[in-house]
Amino acid sequence: MKKVILFSALLAAAGAAPLGFATAQSAPATAPVLSLRGADPDSAVSVNPVYHQQEGRKDRNYRLQPPIIPHTIDKYQIDLHANECLACHDWKNAAERRAPTLSMTHYTTRDGVQTDAIAPRRWFCNQCHVPQVDAPALVDNLFKGSDE
């Protein structure tokens, strides 16, 4: 008898779980999500991408700082199967596309071997490089470069 009651209780719980999940998922959001400072992140900051800046190379704040990307990469495919950055910046294509060539460090394996193909640990460009944008500062920046 105990097994029948336990089995019935488990079936009832299993049947009610999807209903509770559906109810929780269909509940409308009552308030917008705000930042810690109280700003609505969707409307408070407008970001304007800077396309192919002609001023030349931007100064860096410290040694080995990755250079910024002077164009938008919103629609670039960078995943395990493809990297659209290499269409212009790989050493094979850079001269033809008049784009900066990747540093030789990007072609060095973790064992220190130089190859003609980009190293797997350097495949995802946007883990170090970010697009340059014209955005207002959200907080005061007190950073000083290494030479200051």
N, C-alpha and C positions, 0 to 999 in steps of 0.2 A: 504494500500500500504506500509506503514511504517513497519507493522508487517511482510510482505513478504520479504522486504529488510533485516530487522533485522534477520529473520529466515535464509535467504540465507547466510548472513555474518557468522552466528554461525556455519552453516554446513560447510562452506569453512574453517573456522578456525579449526574446529574439524578434518577435513580431512587432513589439513596441519600439525597439531601437531605431529602425528606419523612419518611423513616424516622427520621433523626436528630432532626428537629424534633419528631416525635411522642414520641420517647423522652425528650427533654429536657422537654417539657411534661407528661408523665405522671409524672415523678419526684416523689415526695412530699417535702414540706418536712420537714427533720429537726429544725430548731430554730426557736423563735419569733423574730420580729424584735424586737430590743431597741433602746431609745433609746441615745444616747451616754452617758447616765448609768446604763444598765443596767436601766431600767424597761421593763416590757411596756406599750406604749402603749394596748392594748385594756383593760387592767384597772387600771392605776395611777391614772388620773384619771377621776373621775366628774363629769359636768357636769350641773347642774340648771338648766334654763332659768327665767328670771324672767318671768312673764307680766304684762303691763300694770301696771307698778309705779305705785302710787298716790301715791308720795312727791313727785311732781312731776319737774321737769327736773333731770337730773344735772349737776353742775358739770363743766366742761371744763378740761383741763390746759393748753391753749394756744389762742391765737386761731385761728379757722378750723378747729378740730378738728371733724370730722363727728360729729353726735350719734349715740349708740348706739341700737340698736333694742330697745325694752323688751318684745319678745315673740318667740316662735320663728318662724322662716321656713323650717323644714325642708321643708315640702311646697309652698312657693311656686314658681310657674313664673316664672323670669326668664331669658328667652332672646331671640333675635332676633325672635320672633313675639309674645311676650306678656310683660307685667310686672304681676304681681298686686299689687305695692305700690301701683300707681296707682289701684287700685279704691277705696282709702281716702284716699291722700295727695295725689292730683291736686287742683288747685284747684277743679275742678268737683264733686268728691265729698267734700272734707274737712269741710265744715260739716255735711252730712247724716250723715256717719259719725263726727263728733266726733273727728277725727284731726288731728294737726298738718299744716299745709299745707307743701308743698315751698317752699324758698327761691326767690326770683325768679331766682337764678343758674342754677337748673335749667331755666329756660325761655329762657335766653340762648344763642344759637348761638355758635360760635367766632369769628364775625365781629362779635359784639356786638349782634345784632338780637334784640329781645324777640319771642317768639311765644307762642301759646296752647298749643302742644304741647311736651312735654318735649324738650329738646335731645338729639340722638343721643349725644353724649359723656357725658350724665348718665343714660342708659337703664339701665345695670347698677348698681343701688343698692348691691349688696354688694361693689363694688370699693372703696367708701369707708366704708360703714356696716356695723357688725357687731352681731349680737345680743348683748344683755346676758345673761351667765350667772353663776351662782354657782359658781366653780371655784377650787380651791386654786392658789396661786402656785407655779409650777414652779421659778422661780429668784427670788432676792431682787430687788426692784424698787427701784432707787435714783433713779428719775426724779423731777425736781423741776419743778413748773410754771413758767411764764414769769415769774410775779410773785414767785417765791421767790429 
